[in-house]
Amino acid sequence: MLLLKPFLIYLAAGFAEIAGCFAVWLWLKEGRSAWLLVPGLVSLIIFALLLTRIESDSAGRAYAAYGGIYITASLIWMRVVEGRAPDKWELLGAPICLGGASMILLAPRGS
């Protein structure tokens, strides 16, 4: 249970960040309406707010641990939203990144 709450927060933050950035991608790379930037900006604000919910004594540590979750969320986004399957290297790399994120966030530290 200790790992579930931060993982869910990080996952939600990851999808919020990706959605916000994807709005910019659609506007600039695919010629979609600039109005997509409005929900994109809201999504990026939600992303930032979610990251502050992580229990950590350092913002940098919370952000570093987030990196592994972000990578995994990006691959899920690529599959679900963009319809492109991750290759074997992405599927191998994601759990390595999750392991690193867990180590950063949960490692025992002296007081």
C-alpha positions in Angstrom: 0.0 0.0 0.0 3.0 2.3 0.7 3.9 2.4 -3.0 0.4 2.4 -4.4 -0.6 6.0 -3.5 2.5 7.7 -4.9 2.3 5.5 -8.0 -1.3 6.5 -8.7 -0.4 10.2 -8.2 2.6 9.9 -10.5 0.5 8.0 -13.1 -2.2 10.7 -13.0 0.4 13.4 -13.2 2.1 11.6 -16.1 -1.1 11.4 -18.1 -1.9 15.1 -17.3 1.5 16.2 -18.5 1.4 14.1 -21.6 -2.2 15.3 -22.5 -1.0 18.9 -22.1 2.1 18.4 -24.3 0.0 16.4 -26.8 -2.3 19.4 -27.2 0.8 21.5 -28.3 1.9 18.6 -30.5 -1.5 18.5 -32.3 -1.4 22.3 -32.8 2.1 22.6 -34.1 2.8 19.3 -35.8 -0.7 18.4 -37.1 -2.1 21.8 -37.8 -5.0 21.5 -35.3 -6.7 24.4 -33.7 -4.8 26.7 -31.3 -7.9 26.3 -29.0 -6.4 22.9 -28.0 -3.9 24.9 -26.0 -6.6 25.9 -23.5 -7.3 22.4 -22.2 -3.6 21.6 -22.7 -2.7 24.4 -20.3 -5.3 23.3 -17.8 -3.9 19.7 -18.0 -0.3 21.0 -17.4 -1.5 22.9 -14.3 -3.1 19.7 -13.0 0.1 17.9 -13.6 2.1 20.4 -11.5 -0.5 20.3 -8.7 -0.4 16.5 -8.6 3.4 16.4 -8.2 3.1 18.5 -5.0 1.0 15.7 -3.5 4.0 13.3 -3.4 5.5 12.8 0.1 9.1 13.7 -0.2 11.6 15.8 1.6 12.9 17.2 -1.6 11.2 18.4 -4.8 14.1 17.2 -6.9 13.7 13.7 -5.5 10.0 13.6 -6.2 10.6 14.8 -9.7 13.5 12.3 -10.3 11.3 9.4 -9.2 8.5 10.8 -11.4 10.7 10.3 -14.5 10.3 6.5 -14.5 6.6 6.7 -14.2 6.5 9.3 -17.0 8.3 7.0 -19.3 5.9 4.2 -18.7 2.9 6.5 -18.9 4.2 7.8 -22.3 4.4 4.2 -23.7 0.9 3.5 -22.5 -0.3 6.8 -24.1 1.5 5.8 -27.4 -0.4 2.5 -27.4 -3.8 3.7 -26.3 -4.1 7.2 -27.8 -1.8 7.0 -30.8 -2.4 3.4 -31.6 1.3 2.5 -31.9 2.7 -0.5 -30.0 5.9 -0.1 -28.0 8.8 -2.2 -29.4 10.7 -4.8 -27.3 13.3 -2.2 -26.2 10.6 0.1 -24.8 8.9 -2.8 -23.1 12.3 -3.8 -21.6 13.2 -0.2 -20.6 10.0 0.7 -18.8 10.3 -1.7 -15.9 14.0 -0.7 -15.5 12.9 2.9 -15.2 10.1 1.9 -12.8 12.7 0.1 -10.7 14.9 3.2 -10.6 12.0 5.4 -9.7 11.0 3.1 -6.8 14.6 3.1 -5.6 14.8 6.9 -5.7 11.5 7.4 -3.9 11.6 4.5 -1.3 15.2 4.0 -0.5 15.9 4.1 3.3 17.7 7.4 4.2 19.3 8.4 7.5 17.7 11.2 9.4 
